[in-house]
Amino acid sequence: MGEHFFAESFDRGTLDGWVLSKAKKDDADEEIAKYDGKWEVEEMKDSKLPGDKGLVLKSRAKHHAISAQLLRPFTFDTKPLIIQYEVNFQSGIDCGGAYVKLLTQTPELNLDEFVDKTPYTIMFGPDKCGEDYKLHFIFRHKNPKTGEYEEKHAKKPDTDLRTYYTDKKTHLYTLVVNPDNSFEVLVDQTVVNSGSLLTDVTPPVNPPAEIEDPDDHKPEDWDERPKIQDPDAVKPEDWDEDAPAQIPDEDAVKPDGWLDDEPEYIGDPDAVKPEDWDEDMDGEWEAPQIPNPACEAAPGCGAWKQPMIDNPNYKGKWKPPMIDNPNYQGVWKPRKIPNPSYFEDLHPFRMTPFSAVGLELWSMTSDIFFDNFFITNDRNTADRWASDGWGLKKAAEGAAEPGLAAQMISAAEERPWLWVVYVLTVALPLVLIIVFCCTGKVTHTHTHTHTHTHSHTSSGRSPVGIELVDSESSCSVRTLWTRRTFLFYFRVVLNINLRVEPSRVTKTKLLHNLCLYVKRNNCYFLTWIMFSGVDY
């Protein structure tokens, strides 16, 4: 197995060596304060490896806490820290975590009383609530001046993590922290986040050397205004602040046929006063208003008024123009002073030793599967452990996956628009093959040659060369539109390029010779180029 500090595969089928917390949370309601969430060692519900067991979080909406001692404490010296373990969200995950805590070695450490406030050195692993998908790497750094600890959070991964929470597959989570202060976070042995403990964590390990003086205050006469109103500006004598913004259009003329004596709306002649209408209570009844039928054919009804237009003389309220402030002093900032809390720790890797590993979780989803916990200081040993555990699961899950056709159908059921893609990429070429290559009659009036030239292009590929020759023979090509569709599909949709003799190329020759070549070779050539492509 190699050098390691902790290894747990749950092959024994028991929780031997693990301690269930008997504590309560201090800041929670009594009903949910207990760490009474259930844990079991069992196979996955849809296990592809019979007999392979793991630790399963069984309860919903409960606090869970379980931990185990390391073989010996891990001390951060000249070798890296590698921690890895597997997680499978068998039922998906709504809101909850699946992270581990490396519990700090202290005389007070009691695994029976393991709670959220138990000191830890590193917290690492997946966490999700709503649409917030996280992959934590948090370490607690000791301030060398005060002795207090502060959490440092690694930057967020740039990778989209959603799939790891939703695909219901087993994923391997690995954290590598090196003595040179670099770190790597891997999922399924692929790096998804990396950086330095000195520069890629928040808040930074080392505070700034200078800070703003808290006792410095802005002078009362400090002028931060970059622009001011021109004090010498005077309102022009002809400036009319009372002029309206709009005026009647004096050039407007009442349209012919305007019905001045007809109202725009009239009482509905067909309306009838309700039988239960009480004029003492409801007032005098009036028929509801409807548009005047007499106005339908006229340009308008009622008293005609000139339309309003913008007033060309409108200027609004006068304000002095703005000019540069001759007394502008810039934005005031407090002066800088030496930071009394400043320190410089160039070796944050040298964290507090830890002696236990624990899971302290709250989850709204049950059946979270954990397996193959491993802590070591040797990368090769960790890789071998991963190959013997997660590698077998990955192979078994891959072998059990449905075929391509089943995957395509399943994907289309979730995303119906994929059927359009399938038609364009599968059905359309089949129709084109029948139209252009499997119908019509070929008349041999000239010699036709076709050669497969295996030569390397500048890109390093071995293309197929097609020599196009004039021929009176042709496939059954129905219309110019279908010829263009065929050419567009092969050049754009399938991204195929044909190497031909430029001086002898026309669209018709290209299609004719391609069809002939395909017919003579029982369509094998078409199948080949659909998957590999050729150059020109």
N, C-alpha and C positions, 0 to 999 in steps of 0.2 A: 504493500500500500504506500510505502514511502513516508518521509517525514511529515507529521501532521499533529495538530493540537486537538482536533475534534473530527470525528467521522461518525455519521449515523445514517444507516440505510433502512432501518426498521425491519430488517429481514427476520428478526426474532418474532415479530408480530406482537410485541408488547411495548409498554411505556417504561420499561426498566431503565433507570438512569435519569428519567425525567421527573420533574417536581411540579405538581399543580399548585398554583398559588391559592392560599386560603385568605387572602387579604380583601379589603374593601377600598374603593376609591374615596378620597376625602371630599371631593367636590361634586358628587353625584347624588341623585335622589336615592333614598334607602332601597327602593324597589329594584334599582338597576346597579347599585353600588358594588355588589358582590362580583367577584371574578368566578362566576359559576357556569360559564360557557363550557360545553362538553367537547372533549377531544377523544378521538378513537384512532386506533391503528388498523387500517383496512385497505383493501384494494380500491382502485378507482372504479366508479360506477360503470365506465365503459373501457375497462382495462384491456389493452392489447398484449399485455405480458402477464399471463396467469401466474398467480403466486407473488407478484410484485406488490408490496404494501408500502404505505406511507402514513404520515400523520395527517389527520383530517379534522378540520374545524367543523363541528357539527351543528352549532346553534346559531340562530338568527337574533339580532338585536340584544346581544349579551356581551359582557366583557369576558375576554379570554386571556389567560396568562399561564404560560408553561415555560420551563427553563431547564437547563442541564449544565453541569460543571464540565469544563474543559479537562483534558488529561493533565495539563499543566498551564499556568498562566502564560499568555502571550505578551512578550516584551518587545517594544519597538526599538530595534537596534540597527543592525546592518543588513537585515534581510527584509524582503517585502512581506506585506500581509495579503493573503488571498483568501477570500471567503466566497463560497458559492453554494447554491441550493436550488432546488426545483420547485416550481409552483404550477398548479393547474386549477384555473377557475372553472370547475366542472359545471357549475350552474350559472356561469357568467358572474358579473360583479356589479351591484348597484352602487353601494357606498360602503367602503371598508378597505382595510389594509392587509398586506401580506408581507410586511417587512420584519426583519430580525433586528435585535439589539444585542450588541456585545457589551455585557455588563461589566462595569469597572470593578477591578479588584480592590476591595476595601474590607477592613475588619468587620464592618457592619452588614456586609452582604448576606442576606438570608433569603434563599430562594422560596421559602414558604410565604414570605411577605413581599414577593415580587409585584410591584405596581408601576403605574405610569411614571411616578417620580423617582423610581429606583435609578441611581446614577448609571449612565452608560457611556462608553467611549465612542462607539460608532453605531448609527442606525442606518440600515440599508435595505432597500427593496421596494416593490411596487405598492402603490396606494392610489385609490380612485374614489371620487365622489361626484356624481353628476357627469358632466362632460370634462372634468378636470382629471387628466391622466398623468400621474406623477411616477417618477422613479427616484426615490430619495437616496441621497448620500449626505449624511449629516454627521459631523464629528464635534465633540466637545473639547474646546481648547482652554487650557488653563492660563489665565493671565499671570505672568511672572511677577508682576508688581503687587497685585491684590490677592492672588491665590484663588480668585473666583473663576468659575467656568462659564463659557459662553458658546452657544451653538453656532456652528458655521455650516451654511448650506451650500452645496455645490451648485453651480449654474445648471439651468434646465437643459436637458438633451434637445438637440435640434431635430432628432428623429421623431416621426409620428409613432406613438406608442400604442395607439388604439387596438391594433390587431392582437397584441399580447393579452389583452383583457377580454377579448370577445371570441376568439377562435376555438376556445375550449381545448387547446393543446397544451402539452407540458413544455414549459420554457425554463431554461437554465439562466439564473441570474448570478453574475460574477462581479466582484469588486476587487480591484488590485490597487494597493497603495504602496508606493515605492519609497525607499530611503531618500531619494533625490527630490521628494515632495510631489512627484507626479502621480496622477491617479488615472485609472481607466474603469469605466462601467461597461459591462458586456451583457448582452442578451443573446443566448444561443451561440456563444463564442464569437459574436460580432460586436465590435466596439460601437456603442451608441452615445457615449459621452467620455470626454477626457479633458485633462487640464492640470493645473498646478494648485496645490494647497495655498500657495502664497498669493496667487493672482485671480483665481477663478472660483472664489467662494464669497458668500455674503453673510454677515459683514466681513470685511477683510480681517485677516489674522492680526496684522499690525496696524495700529491706529495712526492717524496723520501726525507728522512731526510738529505741525503748527495748527492752531485753532483760532477762531475768531474770539476776540476779547469780549467776554460777556459783560464787562463793565464799561465798554466803550459805547457812547451814544451819539446819535447824529446831532450836529449843532443846529440850533433853531434857525439860523440864517442860511443853511445849506440849500442851494437852489438846484433841484433835479429836473427842472423844466427845460427840455431842449428847444421848444418853440414858445413864443409869447405873442400876444396881440400887439400890433404896432401902436405905440402910444402917441405917435405923431399923425396918425391917419385921421382924416376928417370926412364925415359923410358928405357926398356930393349934394349940392343944393337941389338938383333935379331928381334926387332919389325919393320916390313916392312909396313909402312903406304901407300906405293904405290901399294901394291899387289891388283889386281882386285878382285871384289866380286865374279865373275864367270869366269870360264875358259873352253876351249873346252874339251870334254870328249875324252881322248886319247885312251880309250878302245873301243870306238864306231867303228863299221864296216858298210860300205855302204851295204844296203840290196840288195840281189840278184834281178835282174830285174829292177834296177833303170835306168830310161831313161835319161842319161846325155844330150843327144842332143835334147831332146824334151822340148819346153818351157811349162811352167805351164799354160799359157793363150795364146790364138791365136785370130786373128781377125775373126769375125763371117763371114764365107764364104757366108752365105745367105743374109747378109746385103747389101742394095743398097743405094747409095748416093742419098739423097733427091734432087728432081728436082730444088728446090729453093736454093740449096746450092751455095753460092757465095764464091769462094776461095780467092778473093781479100778482102772480108769482114770477112769471117769466117775461113780462113786459109785452108791448105790442108786437105781434108776429109780423115778420117781413120775409118775403120770399128770398131764397138764396140767390146771389148774383151769378150771372153767367155772361160770357162774351156776347156782345151785341151782334146778332146775325147780319144786321145791315152794314156792319163794318168789314165783313170778310172780303168784299170785293173792292173796298175803298182803300186809299193809302193811309187813312187814319180817321179818327172820330174825336169829337170834343174840341175844346178851345185849342187852336194851334199856337204853339210858341216857338220862337226861334231857338235852334239848338245852341248849346254852349260850346265855346271853343277856348283854347288856351289864350290868355292875355299876353300879347307880345310885349307889353310894357311892364309886365309883372316882375318885380325884383325881390320882393319879400323884405324881411327885416334886415337892416344893414348891420354888418359886423366888421370891425377892423380886421385887415388882413394879418396873417400870422408871419412872423419873422423869426430869424435865429435869435435865441436868447444870449445876449452878450455876457450875462452873468452865470451861464450854465456851468455847473461844476461836475456833472456826471452823476451816475447812481452811487449813492453813498454805501459804503461797506465798512463794517467794523475792522479795525486794524488786527493784524495777525500777531499772536504771541506764542511762545513755546508751549506745546501741549504738556501739561504736568502729568498726564497719564500715559505719555508716550513710552513705548518700548519697541524693541526690534527682536522678533523671534524668527531666525532664518531656518529653523528646523521644526516646523509644525508636525512633521511626520512622527516626531518623538512624543507620541500621545501617552496617556495614562494606560498602564497595562490593564488587560481585562482577563477574567477567569471563568466566565460563564456566557452562554448564549441563550437568548430567550425570545419568545413571541408574546407580545402584549398588544392585543388587537381588539377592536370593536368592528363588527361587520353586520350589515343588513342582509347579507347573503351567506348561506351555509355551504358546506361541502367543498371548502377550499382545501386542496390537496398539497401537502409539503413532502419533500423527499430528498434524500442524499445530501444532507448538510455536510459541509467539509470546510475546515479551516487549516491552512498550512502556510509555510513561508517559501514553498518551492513551486514554481509555475508548472514545471513538467509533471510533478506529482498531481497537481490539481487537474491538469489536462487528462491524465490517465484515469483519474477517478470519474471525470465527466464522461469519458468515452465508455467506461464500464457501466455507468448508470444511465445518464441522460441519452447517451449515444444509442443504447439499445431501445429505449422508449421511442426516440425519434425514428429509428428504422422500422419499428413495429407499427407506429402510427402512420408512417408513410406507406407501408405495404397494405394497410387496411383502408387507405383512402379510396374513394370511388374513382372510376375511370374518367377519362377526359369528357366523354359524352354526358355522363351523369353529372359531372361538375358544371358543365355548360348549362344543362337544364336547370340545375339547382340555382345557379347564379341568375338565370333569366327569370326564375320564379320570384326572386327578391328584387330584381331590376328588370321589369318588362321591356324597357327600351333596348335591352341586349338582343331581343329577337330581330330587331332591325339590322343590327350589326351582323348577326348570323346570316341573314338573308343576303346582305351585301357581300359577305366574304365566302359564303358557301353556295347558296342557291343560285345567285347570279352567274358565277363562273360556270356552273354546270349547264345552265341554259345557253350561255355563250358558246360553250364547247359543242353542244348539240347543233346549234345554228351554224357555226362556222367550220366545224371539223368533222362532224358525223353525218352530214347530209350533203346532197348535191353529187355531182358526178365529176370525176377527174379524167380529163382527156390528155394523153401523153403526146404532145406535138413537138416538144423540145426535150432535150436532156436536162434532168433536174439533178443537182448534186447537193448533198448535205454532208457536212463533215463535223465531227466533234474534235475541236482543237483544244488540247489541254495545254494552256500556256499561262504563265503567271503575269498578272497585270501589276501596275505600280502599287496597287493596294495589297498585293500578296495573295489574291484569290486566284483560283484556276477557273476561268470562265469557259463557257461553251460558245464556240464561234459558229455562226450560221451564215453561209454564203447565199445571198438572195440572187436569183437569176430571173430574167424575163421568161414569162410563160403565158401561153394563151389559156392554160388550165386555170381553174379557179374553184374555190369552195363555193357553196351556195351563200352568197352575201346578199342580203335582202335590200337594204337601203343604206344610204350614206349615214343616216343617223345611227344605225346599229353598228356600222364600221367604226364610227367615232366613239361610241360607247365602249366597244371592245378595246380600242386602243387606249382610251382613258383608264379603263379598269386595270389593264396590265401595267401601265406606266405609273399610275398614281395610287390606286387602291392596293395593288400587290407590290408596288415599288420595284418593278422589273424594268431593266434597261437592256436593249438588244444591240450587240455589236454587229454592224453591217457595213457594207461598202457604201460610203456616203453618196457617191455619184450616181448610184443606181437605186436610190430609195424613194419610193412613194408610199403613201399609206396603203394603197391597194396592193402593191407588190409585197409590202411587209405582211399584210394580213394573208394574202394568198399563199405565200411561201411558208408562213408559219402554220397555216392550216394543213397544207400538204405534208409538211414535216411531221406534224402531230398525227395525221391519219396513217402515215406509213409506219410510225413507231408505236401504234396502239396507245397513243396518249401518254406514254411514259415520260416523254420529254416535258410535256406540260406539267405533269405532277412534280417533276424534278425542279423546274424553274420556280414553281409556286413556293417551294421551301428554301431554295438557295439563291436564285436570281442570277442574272448574267449582265455583263458590262457592254457598253459600246463606247 
